[in-house]
Amino acid sequence: MAVLDIVLYPEAVLKAVAKPVKKVSAEIQRLVDNMLETMYAAPGIGLAAPQVGVSKRLCVVDVSNPQEGEPLNPYVLINPEIIDRAGKILWEEGCLSLPGLYREVQRSSRITVRALDRQGVERVFEAEDLLAVCIQHEMDHLDGIVFPDRLSLLKKKLALKEWKRLREKKLEDDDEGDEAQPAE
Ligand code: NI
């Protein structure tokens, strides 16, 4: 397994609508494994294929809290669809492609998801609260949407302005050879 490079907004791949996965091949499984390793290394609670430069409809999510002694609980979602949704929830979100930027976003609080798993088997399951928020955030990436796109026009403008500053700072710091930075 390998830790992959995470692309930063506004890279074009983050704005593209990703293509469905035709077959859960060994190559796709390798990508899934590398994405899980990349997500845990970041550390983050979700990662979508476009964030590692691959415009395919798959993402990984794990909202468990291993620091609190909880076992890992990875979800692998290939060609995911939300087939039902209910309720509303406001959650402060961040993104590995816009590290350091956080904003409250409104999402559905309960969703029913249909997706293929790592073995290519179709699964239907319900998710709520943080898991539901995270899956909706990652699935947005598959449609070329990042969380600031979910804000009002004015809030989005301010958020992207802040991100521009954070990005410049980050690129400067990376140039100085310090590649370690925490992000969600
Ligand atoms: Ni994200």
Backbone and ligand atoms as CSV (ligand in chain L), in Angstrom:
chain,resi,resn,atom,element,x,y,z
A,1,MET,N,N,0.851,-1.193,0.000
A,1,MET,CA,C,0.000,0.000,0.000
A,1,MET,C,C,0.885,1.239,0.000
A,2,ALA,N,N,0.298,2.311,-0.390
A,2,ALA,CA,C,1.074,3.550,-0.518
A,2,ALA,C,C,0.215,4.750,-0.154
A,3,VAL,N,N,0.882,5.756,0.421
A,3,VAL,CA,C,0.202,7.024,0.689
A,3,VAL,C,C,0.279,7.873,-0.585
A,4,LEU,N,N,-0.886,8.286,-1.073
A,4,LEU,CA,C,-0.966,9.029,-2.334
A,4,LEU,C,C,-0.940,10.536,-2.058
A,5,ASP,N,N,-0.578,11.300,-3.079
A,5,ASP,CA,C,-0.623,12.761,-2.959
A,5,ASP,C,C,-2.067,13.231,-3.047
A,6,ILE,N,N,-2.442,14.140,-2.166
A,6,ILE,CA,C,-3.801,14.706,-2.183
A,6,ILE,C,C,-3.755,16.042,-2.925
A,7,VAL,N,N,-4.629,16.193,-3.922
A,7,VAL,CA,C,-4.622,17.425,-4.701
A,7,VAL,C,C,-5.406,18.509,-3.969
A,8,LEU,N,N,-4.971,19.729,-4.141
A,8,LEU,CA,C,-5.579,20.875,-3.474
A,8,LEU,C,C,-6.533,21.604,-4.417
A,9,TYR,N,N,-7.603,22.130,-3.831
A,9,TYR,CA,C,-8.504,23.010,-4.566
A,9,TYR,C,C,-7.717,24.238,-5.020
A,10,PRO,N,N,-7.883,24.757,-6.239
A,10,PRO,CA,C,-8.892,24.436,-7.247
A,10,PRO,C,C,-8.403,23.559,-8.416
A,11,GLU,N,N,-7.681,22.503,-8.136
A,11,GLU,CA,C,-7.244,21.572,-9.193
A,11,GLU,C,C,-8.470,21.125,-10.017
A,12,ALA,N,N,-8.289,21.022,-11.337
A,12,ALA,CA,C,-9.429,20.751,-12.246
A,12,ALA,C,C,-10.165,19.452,-11.899
A,13,VAL,N,N,-9.411,18.424,-11.465
A,13,VAL,CA,C,-10.040,17.125,-11.184
A,13,VAL,C,C,-11.086,17.238,-10.063
A,14,LEU,N,N,-10.923,18.236,-9.189
A,14,LEU,CA,C,-11.867,18.429,-8.084
A,14,LEU,C,C,-13.166,19.087,-8.552
A,15,LYS,N,N,-13.144,19.597,-9.781
A,15,LYS,CA,C,-14.335,20.281,-10.302
A,15,LYS,C,C,-15.047,19.443,-11.360
A,16,ALA,N,N,-14.498,18.275,-11.653
A,16,ALA,CA,C,-15.059,17.422,-12.712
A,16,ALA,C,C,-16.061,16.423,-12.138
A,17,VAL,N,N,-17.021,16.031,-12.961
A,17,VAL,CA,C,-17.934,14.945,-12.590
A,17,VAL,C,C,-17.204,13.629,-12.880
A,18,ALA,N,N,-17.044,12.800,-11.844
A,18,ALA,CA,C,-16.259,11.564,-11.986
A,18,ALA,C,C,-17.053,10.489,-12.736
A,19,LYS,N,N,-16.310,9.576,-13.357
A,19,LYS,CA,C,-16.921,8.501,-14.161
A,19,LYS,C,C,-17.209,7.273,-13.286
A,20,PRO,N,N,-18.331,6.582,-13.573
A,20,PRO,CA,C,-18.626,5.364,-12.812
A,20,PRO,C,C,-17.502,4.332,-12.953
A,21,VAL,N,N,-17.332,3.530,-11.908
A,21,VAL,CA,C,-16.396,2.408,-11.956
A,21,VAL,C,C,-17.095,1.274,-12.705
A,22,LYS,N,N,-16.468,0.791,-13.804
A,22,LYS,CA,C,-17.125,-0.237,-14.622
A,22,LYS,C,C,-17.029,-1.610,-13.983
A,23,LYS,N,N,-15.876,-1.866,-13.365
A,23,LYS,CA,C,-15.655,-3.190,-12.786
A,23,LYS,C,C,-14.756,-3.018,-11.565
A,24,VAL,N,N,-15.103,-3.707,-10.476
A,24,VAL,CA,C,-14.264,-3.623,-9.285
A,24,VAL,C,C,-13.088,-4.587,-9.481
A,25,SER,N,N,-12.116,-4.124,-10.236
A,25,SER,CA,C,-10.951,-4.927,-10.616
A,25,SER,C,C,-9.905,-4.889,-9.499
A,26,ALA,N,N,-8.861,-5.685,-9.670
A,26,ALA,CA,C,-7.745,-5.670,-8.712
A,26,ALA,C,C,-7.125,-4.279,-8.664
A,27,GLU,N,N,-7.121,-3.599,-9.810
A,27,GLU,CA,C,-6.553,-2.241,-9.856
A,27,GLU,C,C,-7.378,-1.267,-9.004
A,28,ILE,N,N,-8.718,-1.415,-9.093
A,28,ILE,CA,C,-9.602,-0.566,-8.276
A,28,ILE,C,C,-9.401,-0.893,-6.794
A,29,GLN,N,N,-9.277,-2.184,-6.477
A,29,GLN,CA,C,-9.070,-2.574,-5.065
A,29,GLN,C,C,-7.757,-2.010,-4.530
A,30,ARG,N,N,-6.743,-1.964,-5.403
A,30,ARG,CA,C,-5.453,-1.392,-4.994
A,30,ARG,C,C,-5.631,0.103,-4.719
A,31,LEU,N,N,-6.388,0.768,-5.595
A,31,LEU,CA,C,-6.663,2.204,-5.394
A,31,LEU,C,C,-7.395,2.427,-4.065
A,32,VAL,N,N,-8.399,1.588,-3.793
A,32,VAL,CA,C,-9.159,1.672,-2.538
A,32,VAL,C,C,-8.217,1.530,-1.338
A,33,ASP,N,N,-7.337,0.528,-1.387
A,33,ASP,CA,C,-6.419,0.288,-0.265
A,33,ASP,C,C,-5.483,1.481,-0.061
A,34,ASN,N,N,-4.992,2.022,-1.172
A,34,ASN,CA,C,-4.093,3.178,-1.071
A,34,ASN,C,C,-4.842,4.415,-0.569
A,35,MET,N,N,-6.103,4.541,-0.977
A,35,MET,CA,C,-6.896,5.680,-0.496
A,35,MET,C,C,-7.156,5.563,1.008
A,36,LEU,N,N,-7.421,4.336,1.484
A,36,LEU,CA,C,-7.621,4.145,2.931
A,36,LEU,C,C,-6.347,4.519,3.681
A,37,GLU,N,N,-5.215,4.049,3.176
A,37,GLU,CA,C,-3.949,4.353,3.854
A,37,GLU,C,C,-3.689,5.863,3.851
A,38,THR,N,N,-3.999,6.507,2.724
A,38,THR,CA,C,-3.799,7.952,2.584
A,38,THR,C,C,-4.706,8.716,3.559
A,39,MET,N,N,-5.969,8.250,3.671
A,39,MET,CA,C,-6.925,8.897,4.575
A,39,MET,C,C,-6.460,8.776,6.029
A,40,TYR,N,N,-6.033,7.559,6.429
A,40,TYR,CA,C,-5.591,7.370,7.820
A,40,TYR,C,C,-4.316,8.158,8.102
A,41,ALA,N,N,-3.437,8.255,7.093
A,41,ALA,CA,C,-2.157,8.945,7.294
A,41,ALA,C,C,-2.367,10.449,7.430
A,42,ALA,N,N,-3.415,10.979,6.787
A,42,ALA,CA,C,-3.575,12.443,6.690
A,42,ALA,C,C,-3.545,13.180,8.044
A,43,PRO,N,N,-4.299,12.848,9.093
A,43,PRO,CA,C,-5.409,11.907,9.111
A,43,PRO,C,C,-6.697,12.613,8.703
A,44,GLY,N,N,-7.615,11.818,8.122
A,44,GLY,CA,C,-8.917,12.354,7.734
A,44,GLY,C,C,-9.982,11.309,7.965
A,45,ILE,N,N,-11.253,11.715,7.824
A,45,ILE,CA,C,-12.360,10.769,8.046
A,45,ILE,C,C,-13.042,10.395,6.737
A,46,GLY,N,N,-12.556,10.956,5.618
A,46,GLY,CA,C,-13.116,10.591,4.325
A,46,GLY,C,C,-12.191,11.049,3.219
A,47,LEU,N,N,-12.231,10.320,2.109
A,47,LEU,CA,C,-11.390,10.689,0.959
A,47,LEU,C,C,-12.070,10.164,-0.304
A,48,ALA,N,N,-12.178,11.017,-1.305
A,48,ALA,CA,C,-12.797,10.631,-2.573
A,48,ALA,C,C,-11.711,10.532,-3.646
A,49,ALA,N,N,-11.929,9.634,-4.622
A,49,ALA,CA,C,-10.900,9.374,-5.639
A,49,ALA,C,C,-10.412,10.648,-6.342
A,50,PRO,N,N,-11.309,11.608,-6.680
A,50,PRO,CA,C,-10.799,12.818,-7.334
A,50,PRO,C,C,-9.739,13.548,-6.498
A,51,GLN,N,N,-9.785,13.370,-5.172
A,51,GLN,CA,C,-8.799,14.043,-4.311
A,51,GLN,C,C,-7.393,13.456,-4.442
A,52,VAL,N,N,-7.309,12.261,-5.027
A,52,VAL,CA,C,-5.979,11.707,-5.325
A,52,VAL,C,C,-5.773,11.694,-6.848
A,53,GLY,N,N,-6.542,12.554,-7.540
A,53,GLY,CA,C,-6.332,12.764,-8.969
A,53,GLY,C,C,-6.987,11.739,-9.875
A,54,VAL,N,N,-7.886,10.895,-9.310
A,54,VAL,CA,C,-8.528,9.849,-10.109
A,54,VAL,C,C,-10.013,10.186,-10.243
A,55,SER,N,N,-10.453,10.461,-11.479
A,55,SER,CA,C,-11.830,10.905,-11.682
A,55,SER,C,C,-12.770,9.712,-11.817
A,56,LYS,N,N,-12.899,8.954,-10.718
A,56,LYS,CA,C,-13.778,7.785,-10.678
A,56,LYS,C,C,-14.701,7.898,-9.479
A,57,ARG,N,N,-15.901,7.260,-9.605
A,57,ARG,CA,C,-16.900,7.402,-8.554
A,57,ARG,C,C,-16.653,6.410,-7.423
A,58,LEU,N,N,-15.703,6.726,-6.587
A,58,LEU,CA,C,-15.501,5.918,-5.391
A,58,LEU,C,C,-14.912,6.776,-4.283
A,59,CYS,N,N,-15.266,6.409,-3.052
A,59,CYS,CA,C,-14.728,7.128,-1.907
A,59,CYS,C,C,-14.615,6.185,-0.716
A,60,VAL,N,N,-13.808,6.598,0.246
A,60,VAL,CA,C,-13.662,5.830,1.483
A,60,VAL,C,C,-13.973,6.761,2.656
A,61,VAL,N,N,-14.519,6.174,3.713
A,61,VAL,CA,C,-14.964,6.939,4.876
A,61,VAL,C,C,-14.671,6.097,6.120
A,62,ASP,N,N,-14.213,6.746,7.183
A,62,ASP,CA,C,-14.127,6.071,8.482
A,62,ASP,C,C,-14.241,7.137,9.566
A,63,VAL,N,N,-15.391,7.152,10.239
A,63,VAL,CA,C,-15.617,8.181,11.265
A,63,VAL,C,C,-15.351,7.626,12.674
A,64,SER,N,N,-14.717,6.444,12.754
A,64,SER,CA,C,-14.391,5.907,14.083
A,64,SER,C,C,-13.299,6.767,14.714
A,65,ASN,N,N,-13.121,6.605,16.018
A,65,ASN,CA,C,-12.165,7.433,16.741
A,65,ASN,C,C,-11.121,6.536,17.414
A,66,PRO,N,N,-10.104,6.102,16.639
A,66,PRO,CA,C,-9.127,5.155,17.197
A,66,PRO,C,C,-8.352,5.727,18.380
A,67,GLN,N,N,-8.222,7.069,18.429
A,67,GLN,CA,C,-7.528,7.672,19.584
A,67,GLN,C,C,-8.266,7.382,20.883
A,68,GLU,N,N,-9.589,7.163,20.770
A,68,GLU,CA,C,-10.399,6.832,21.948
A,68,GLU,C,C,-10.515,5.320,22.121
A,69,GLY,N,N,-9.701,4.571,21.383
A,69,GLY,CA,C,-9.694,3.123,21.521
A,69,GLY,C,C,-10.746,2.403,20.696
A,70,GLU,N,N,-11.453,3.165,19.828
A,70,GLU,CA,C,-12.464,2.505,18.985
A,70,GLU,C,C,-11.771,1.758,17.842
A,71,PRO,N,N,-12.330,0.589,17.452
A,71,PRO,CA,C,-11.752,-0.119,16.308
A,71,PRO,C,C,-12.017,0.659,15.012
A,72,LEU,N,N,-11.144,0.490,14.031
A,72,LEU,CA,C,-11.361,1.125,12.729
A,72,LEU,C,C,-12.652,0.592,12.117
A,73,ASN,N,N,-13.337,1.437,11.353
A,73,ASN,CA,C,-14.601,1.024,10.750
A,73,ASN,C,C,-14.709,1.614,9.336
A,74,PRO,N,N,-13.864,1.116,8.424
A,74,PRO,CA,C,-13.843,1.717,7.088
A,74,PRO,C,C,-15.056,1.358,6.234
A,75,TYR,N,N,-15.563,2.349,5.522
A,75,TYR,CA,C,-16.597,2.140,4.512
A,75,TYR,C,C,-15.960,2.402,3.149
A,76,VAL,N,N,-16.157,1.461,2.233
A,76,VAL,CA,C,-15.695,1.648,0.856
A,76,VAL,C,C,-16.942,1.790,-0.010
A,77,LEU,N,N,-17.085,2.912,-0.669
A,77,LEU,CA,C,-18.295,3.186,-1.438
A,77,LEU,C,C,-17.925,3.367,-2.906
A,78,ILE,N,N,-18.337,2.403,-3.724
A,78,ILE,CA,C,-18.053,2.454,-5.158
A,78,ILE,C,C,-19.371,2.696,-5.890
A,79,ASN,N,N,-19.383,3.674,-6.785
A,79,ASN,CA,C,-20.603,4.116,-7.492
A,79,ASN,C,C,-21.755,4.362,-6.507
A,80,PRO,N,N,-21.520,5.112,-5.436
A,80,PRO,CA,C,-22.571,5.286,-4.415
A,80,PRO,C,C,-23.726,6.160,-4.911
A,81,GLU,N,N,-24.908,5.848,-4.376
A,81,GLU,CA,C,-26.112,6.657,-4.635
A,81,GLU,C,C,-26.837,6.841,-3.315
A,82,ILE,N,N,-27.422,8.009,-3.129
A,82,ILE,CA,C,-28.294,8.230,-1.976
A,82,ILE,C,C,-29.715,7.965,-2.445
A,83,ILE,N,N,-30.343,6.940,-1.876
A,83,ILE,CA,C,-31.671,6.564,-2.367
A,83,ILE,C,C,-32.789,7.087,-1.468
A,84,ASP,N,N,-32.422,7.587,-0.294
A,84,ASP,CA,C,-33.422,8.213,0.568
A,84,ASP,C,C,-32.708,9.160,1.521
A,85,ARG,N,N,-33.389,10.234,1.888
A,85,ARG,CA,C,-32.781,11.166,2.844
A,85,ARG,C,C,-33.865,11.801,3.696
A,86,ALA,N,N,-33.492,12.192,4.917
A,86,ALA,CA,C,-34.453,12.824,5.825
A,86,ALA,C,C,-33.704,13.703,6.813
A,87,GLY,N,N,-34.418,14.690,7.358
A,87,GLY,CA,C,-33.871,15.527,8.418
A,87,GLY,C,C,-32.808,16.492,7.925
A,88,LYS,N,N,-32.386,17.368,8.821
A,88,LYS,CA,C,-31.346,18.339,8.493
A,88,LYS,C,C,-30.362,18.397,9.640
A,89,ILE,N,N,-29.101,18.640,9.292
A,89,ILE,CA,C,-28.073,18.748,10.314
A,89,ILE,C,C,-27.058,19.790,9.869
A,90,LEU,N,N,-26.562,20.551,10.838
A,90,LEU,CA,C,-25.537,21.552,10.568
A,90,LEU,C,C,-24.240,21.045,11.199
A,91,TRP,N,N,-23.187,20.936,10.412
A,91,TRP,CA,C,-21.938,20.388,10.925
A,91,TRP,C,C,-20.766,21.215,10.410
A,92,GLU,N,N,-19.776,21.441,11.253
A,92,GLU,CA,C,-18.591,22.159,10.792
A,92,GLU,C,C,-17.695,21.202,10.017
A,93,GLU,N,N,-17.549,21.474,8.722
A,93,GLU,CA,C,-16.803,20.565,7.852
A,93,GLU,C,C,-15.437,21.122,7.497
A,94,GLY,N,N,-14.527,20.197,7.209
A,94,GLY,CA,C,-13.231,20.539,6.653
A,94,GLY,C,C,-12.984,19.594,5.493
A,95,CYS,N,N,-11.860,19.750,4.809
A,95,CYS,CA,C,-11.594,18.911,3.640
A,95,CYS,C,C,-10.085,18.816,3.429
A,96,LEU,N,N,-9.622,17.610,3.118
A,96,LEU,CA,C,-8.180,17.412,2.905
A,96,LEU,C,C,-7.682,18.168,1.670
A,97,SER,N,N,-8.600,18.585,0.797
A,97,SER,CA,C,-8.190,19.361,-0.386
A,97,SER,C,C,-8.244,20.868,-0.138
A,98,LEU,N,N,-8.764,21.254,1.044
A,98,LEU,CA,C,-8.736,22.668,1.468
A,98,LEU,C,C,-8.318,22.707,2.939
A,99,PRO,N,N,-7.131,22.144,3.262
A,99,PRO,CA,C,-6.775,21.979,4.680
A,99,PRO,C,C,-6.694,23.317,5.409
A,100,GLY,N,N,-7.292,23.324,6.604
A,100,GLY,CA,C,-7.260,24.524,7.433
A,100,GLY,C,C,-8.531,25.355,7.324
A,101,LEU,N,N,-9.363,25.069,6.319
A,101,LEU,CA,C,-10.616,25.812,6.146
A,101,LEU,C,C,-11.760,25.005,6.763
A,102,TYR,N,N,-12.555,25.652,7.593
A,102,TYR,CA,C,-13.690,24.978,8.242
A,102,TYR,C,C,-14.918,25.871,8.150
A,103,ARG,N,N,-16.051,25.272,7.796
A,103,ARG,CA,C,-17.299,26.029,7.745
A,103,ARG,C,C,-18.464,25.099,8.095
A,104,GLU,N,N,-19.511,25.694,8.686
A,104,GLU,CA,C,-20.714,24.913,8.947
A,104,GLU,C,C,-21.499,24.746,7.651
A,105,VAL,N,N,-21.883,23.507,7.374
A,105,VAL,CA,C,-22.634,23.184,6.162
A,105,VAL,C,C,-23.895,22.425,6.574
A,106,GLN,N,N,-24.998,22.702,5.883
A,106,GLN,CA,C,-26.227,21.964,6.178
A,106,GLN,C,C,-26.352,20.760,5.250
A,107,ARG,N,N,-26.635,19.614,5.854
A,107,ARG,CA,C,-26.804,18.358,5.090
A,107,ARG,C,C,-28.041,17.634,5.606
A,108,SER,N,N,-28.403,16.547,4.918
A,108,SER,CA,C,-29.437,15.655,5.451
A,108,SER,C,C,-28.849,14.903,6.641
A,109,SER,N,N,-29.664,14.699,7.682
A,109,SER,CA,C,-29.135,14.055,8.889
A,109,SER,C,C,-29.204,12.530,8.811
A,110,ARG,N,N,-30.098,12.025,7.934
A,110,ARG,CA,C,-30.183,10.561,7.763
A,110,ARG,C,C,-30.274,10.261,6.274
A,111,ILE,N,N,-29.457,9.329,5.831
A,111,ILE,CA,C,-29.487,8.952,4.415
A,111,ILE,C,C,-29.479,7.434,4.281
A,112,THR,N,N,-30.055,6.972,3.189
A,112,THR,CA,C,-29.934,5.566,2.825
A,112,THR,C,C,-29.060,5.519,1.573
A,113,VAL,N,N,-28.013,4.720,1.645
A,113,VAL,CA,C,-26.999,4.693,0.594
A,113,VAL,C,C,-26.976,3.317,-0.064
A,114,ARG,N,N,-26.836,3.338,-1.393
A,114,ARG,CA,C,-26.593,2.085,-2.115
A,114,ARG,C,C,-25.249,2.241,-2.809
A,115,ALA,N,N,-24.373,1.252,-2.603
A,115,ALA,CA,C,-23.033,1.323,-3.205
A,115,ALA,C,C,-22.464,-0.079,-3.318
A,116,LEU,N,N,-21.468,-0.223,-4.173
A,116,LEU,CA,C,-20.704,-1.476,-4.198
A,116,LEU,C,C,-19.606,-1.370,-3.144
A,117,ASP,N,N,-19.276,-2.494,-2.510
A,117,ASP,CA,C,-18.184,-2.494,-1.541
A,117,ASP,C,C,-16.875,-2.904,-2.233
A,118,ARG,N,N,-15.816,-3.106,-1.461
A,118,ARG,CA,C,-14.497,-3.427,-2.021
A,118,ARG,C,C,-14.505,-4.721,-2.830
A,119,GLN,N,N,-15.463,-5.614,-2.495
A,119,GLN,CA,C,-15.559,-6.884,-3.225
A,119,GLN,C,C,-16.476,-6.765,-4.453
A,120,GLY,N,N,-17.056,-5.585,-4.657
A,120,GLY,CA,C,-17.980,-5.412,-5.783
A,120,GLY,C,C,-19.389,-5.867,-5.464
A,121,VAL,N,N,-19.665,-6.098,-4.178
A,121,VAL,CA,C,-21.001,-6.545,-3.750
A,121,VAL,C,C,-21.858,-5.322,-3.421
A,122,GLU,N,N,-23.106,-5.328,-3.915
A,122,GLU,CA,C,-23.985,-4.191,-3.640
A,122,GLU,C,C,-24.455,-4.200,-2.190
A,123,ARG,N,N,-24.330,-3.051,-1.544
A,123,ARG,CA,C,-24.769,-2.896,-0.151
A,123,ARG,C,C,-25.753,-1.737,-0.087
A,124,VAL,N,N,-26.768,-1.902,0.738
A,124,VAL,CA,C,-27.679,-0.798,1.037
A,124,VAL,C,C,-27.652,-0.617,2.542
A,125,PHE,N,N,-27.392,0.594,3.002
A,125,PHE,CA,C,-27.320,0.811,4.452
A,125,PHE,C,C,-27.763,2.235,4.780
A,126,GLU,N,N,-28.095,2.417,6.055
A,126,GLU,CA,C,-28.486,3.743,6.526
A,126,GLU,C,C,-27.336,4.369,7.285
A,127,ALA,N,N,-27.241,5.683,7.192
A,127,ALA,CA,C,-26.211,6.412,7.936
A,127,ALA,C,C,-26.848,7.641,8.542
A,128,GLU,N,N,-26.369,8.036,9.718
A,128,GLU,CA,C,-26.887,9.272,10.315
A,128,GLU,C,C,-25.759,10.070,10.942
A,129,ASP,N,N,-26.088,11.329,11.270
A,129,ASP,CA,C,-25.155,12.251,11.916
A,129,ASP,C,C,-23.822,12.326,11.178
A,130,LEU,N,N,-22.695,12.180,11.921
A,130,LEU,CA,C,-21.392,12.416,11.293
A,130,LEU,C,C,-21.146,11.505,10.087
A,131,LEU,N,N,-21.557,10.242,10.201
A,131,LEU,CA,C,-21.346,9.324,9.069
A,131,LEU,C,C,-22.122,9.808,7.834
A,132,ALA,N,N,-23.360,10.263,8.059
A,132,ALA,CA,C,-24.175,10.774,6.948
A,132,ALA,C,C,-23.553,12.037,6.347
A,133,VAL,N,N,-23.078,12.919,7.230
A,133,VAL,CA,C,-22.439,14.170,6.772
A,133,VAL,C,C,-21.220,13.837,5.913
A,134,CYS,N,N,-20.398,12.924,6.434
A,134,CYS,CA,C,-19.141,12.588,5.762
A,134,CYS,C,C,-19.405,11.942,4.391
A,135,ILE,N,N,-20.362,11.037,4.329
A,135,ILE,CA,C,-20.678,10.377,3.050
A,135,ILE,C,C,-21.193,11.407,2.042
A,136,GLN,N,N,-22.046,12.339,2.489
A,136,GLN,CA,C,-22.557,13.368,1.575
A,136,GLN,C,C,-21.429,14.273,1.085
A,137,HIS,N,N,-20.497,14.599,1.989
A,137,HIS,CA,C,-19.339,15.431,1.612
A,137,HIS,C,C,-18.490,14.708,0.561
A,138,GLU,N,N,-18.209,13.431,0.818
A,138,GLU,CA,C,-17.360,12.676,-0.134
A,138,GLU,C,C,-18.078,12.467,-1.457
A,139,MET,N,N,-19.381,12.192,-1.399
A,139,MET,CA,C,-20.121,11.994,-2.656
A,139,MET,C,C,-20.190,13.284,-3.465
A,140,ASP,N,N,-20.217,14.431,-2.803
A,140,ASP,CA,C,-20.160,15.705,-3.530
A,140,ASP,C,C,-18.892,15.777,-4.389
A,141,HIS,N,N,-17.777,15.277,-3.838
A,141,HIS,CA,C,-16.515,15.307,-4.607
A,141,HIS,C,C,-16.670,14.572,-5.943
A,142,LEU,N,N,-17.510,13.540,-5.971
A,142,LEU,CA,C,-17.683,12.753,-7.200
A,142,LEU,C,C,-18.457,13.552,-8.251
A,143,ASP,N,N,-19.122,14.625,-7.808
A,143,ASP,CA,C,-19.846,15.495,-8.731
A,143,ASP,C,C,-19.135,16.836,-8.917
A,144,GLY,N,N,-17.884,16.894,-8.509
A,144,GLY,CA,C,-17.117,18.127,-8.704
A,144,GLY,C,C,-17.504,19.245,-7.750
A,145,ILE,N,N,-18.075,18.869,-6.598
A,145,ILE,CA,C,-18.537,19.864,-5.622
A,145,ILE,C,C,-17.673,19.797,-4.367
A,146,VAL,N,N,-17.182,20.942,-3.899
A,146,VAL,CA,C,-16.472,21.007,-2.614
A,146,VAL,C,C,-17.359,21.743,-1.604
A,147,PHE,N,N,-17.052,21.575,-0.298
A,147,PHE,CA,C,-18.021,22.060,0.693
A,147,PHE,C,C,-18.313,23.564,0.620
A,148,PRO,N,N,-17.347,24.431,0.221
A,148,PRO,CA,C,-17.738,25.850,0.101
A,148,PRO,C,C,-18.832,26.079,-0.950
A,149,ASP,N,N,-18.957,25.163,-1.928
A,149,ASP,CA,C,-20.038,25.286,-2.914
A,149,ASP,C,C,-21.409,25.161,-2.269
A,150,ARG,N,N,-21.467,24.584,-1.056
A,150,ARG,CA,C,-22.736,24.389,-0.352
A,150,ARG,C,C,-23.144,25.603,0.484
A,151,LEU,N,N,-22.295,26.651,0.490
A,151,LEU,CA,C,-22.585,27.850,1.279
A,151,LEU,C,C,-23.323,28.870,0.410
A,152,SER,N,N,-23.871,29.889,1.070
A,152,SER,CA,C,-24.475,30.996,0.309
A,152,SER,C,C,-23.360,31.653,-0.503
A,153,LEU,N,N,-23.742,32.392,-1.535
A,153,LEU,CA,C,-22.761,32.992,-2.432
A,153,LEU,C,C,-21.743,33.857,-1.683
A,154,LEU,N,N,-22.235,34.667,-0.743
A,154,LEU,CA,C,-21.340,35.565,-0.004
A,154,LEU,C,C,-20.400,34.762,0.887
A,155,LYS,N,N,-20.961,33.782,1.615
A,155,LYS,CA,C,-20.127,32.970,2.511
A,155,LYS,C,C,-19.096,32.175,1.724
A,156,LYS,N,N,-19.504,31.716,0.543
A,156,LYS,CA,C,-18.581,30.959,-0.308
A,156,LYS,C,C,-17.419,31.851,-0.754
A,157,LYS,N,N,-17.759,33.066,-1.129
A,157,LYS,CA,C,-16.736,34.004,-1.598
A,157,LYS,C,C,-15.704,34.255,-0.488
A,158,LEU,N,N,-16.203,34.473,0.737
A,158,LEU,CA,C,-15.307,34.729,1.867
A,158,LEU,C,C,-14.469,33.498,2.188
A,159,ALA,N,N,-15.113,32.326,2.119
A,159,ALA,CA,C,-14.404,31.079,2.426
A,159,ALA,C,C,-13.283,30.845,1.408
A,160,LEU,N,N,-13.570,31.083,0.145
A,160,LEU,CA,C,-12.556,30.836,-0.888
A,160,LEU,C,C,-11.425,31.861,-0.802
A,161,LYS,N,N,-11.765,33.057,-0.328
A,161,LYS,CA,C,-10.736,34.075,-0.110
A,161,LYS,C,C,-9.789,33.609,1.011
A,162,GLU,N,N,-10.396,33.081,2.095
A,162,GLU,CA,C,-9.576,32.561,3.199
A,162,GLU,C,C,-8.729,31.395,2.712
A,163,TRP,N,N,-9.342,30.515,1.916
A,163,TRP,CA,C,-8.601,29.361,1.400
A,163,TRP,C,C,-7.411,29.794,0.533
A,164,LYS,N,N,-7.597,30.846,-0.261
A,164,LYS,CA,C,-6.511,31.342,-1.114
A,164,LYS,C,C,-5.295,31.713,-0.247
A,165,ARG,N,N,-5.568,32.375,0.879
A,165,ARG,CA,C,-4.483,32.747,1.796
A,165,ARG,C,C,-3.842,31.503,2.412
A,166,LEU,N,N,-4.702,30.577,2.884
A,166,LEU,CA,C,-4.199,29.347,3.514
A,166,LEU,C,C,-3.347,28.549,2.526
A,167,ARG,N,N,-3.801,28.502,1.268
A,167,ARG,CA,C,-3.110,27.727,0.243
A,167,ARG,C,C,-1.730,28.323,-0.040
A,168,GLU,N,N,-1.672,29.641,-0.183
A,168,GLU,CA,C,-0.389,30.301,-0.436
A,168,GLU,C,C,0.590,30.029,0.696
A,169,LYS,N,N,0.080,30.123,1.929
A,169,LYS,CA,C,0.898,29.863,3.111
A,169,LYS,C,C,1.395,28.417,3.099
A,170,LYS,N,N,0.480,27.501,2.796
A,170,LYS,CA,C,0.816,26.074,2.786
A,170,LYS,C,C,1.878,25.772,1.724
A,171,LEU,N,N,1.703,26.336,0.533
A,171,LEU,CA,C,2.660,26.079,-0.549
A,171,LEU,C,C,4.033,26.647,-0.192
A,172,GLU,N,N,4.044,27.798,0.481
A,172,GLU,CA,C,5.317,28.372,0.963
A,172,GLU,C,C,5.974,27.438,1.970
A,173,ASP,N,N,5.160,26.967,2.946
A,173,ASP,CA,C,5.695,26.081,3.992
A,173,ASP,C,C,6.223,24.790,3.380
A,174,ASP,N,N,5.478,24.239,2.393
A,174,ASP,CA,C,5.903,22.993,1.751
A,174,ASP,C,C,7.236,23.201,1.033
A,175,ASP,N,N,7.401,24.383,0.442
A,175,ASP,CA,C,8.660,24.713,-0.245
A,175,ASP,C,C,9.831,24.680,0.723
A,176,GLU,N,N,9.545,25.024,1.976
A,176,GLU,CA,C,10.609,25.032,2.980
A,176,GLU,C,C,10.890,23.627,3.486
A,177,GLY,N,N,10.255,22.630,2.904
A,177,GLY,CA,C,10.570,21.243,3.227
A,177,GLY,C,C,9.790,20.686,4.393
A,178,ASP,N,N,8.857,21.470,4.937
A,178,ASP,CA,C,8.028,20.982,6.040
A,178,ASP,C,C,6.708,20.502,5.467
A,179,GLU,N,N,6.605,19.198,5.221
A,179,GLU,CA,C,5.419,18.656,4.552
A,179,GLU,C,C,4.371,18.160,5.531
A,180,ALA,N,N,4.695,18.173,6.812
A,180,ALA,CA,C,3.734,17.634,7.775
A,180,ALA,C,C,2.789,18.730,8.237
A,181,GLN,N,N,1.511,18.563,7.977
A,181,GLN,CA,C,0.519,19.497,8.501
A,181,GLN,C,C,-0.749,18.723,8.824
A,182,PRO,N,N,-1.333,19.019,9.980
A,182,PRO,CA,C,-2.555,18.295,10.326
A,182,PRO,C,C,-3.737,18.830,9.542
A,183,ALA,N,N,-4.671,17.968,9.213
A,183,ALA,CA,C,-5.889,18.380,8.494
A,183,ALA,C,C,-6.955,17.321,8.657
A,184,GLU,N,N,-8.201,17.714,8.433
A,184,GLU,CA,C,-9.278,16.726,8.506
A,184,GLU,C,C,-9.801,16.420,7.140
L,1,NI,NI,NI,-13.395,16.814,1.045
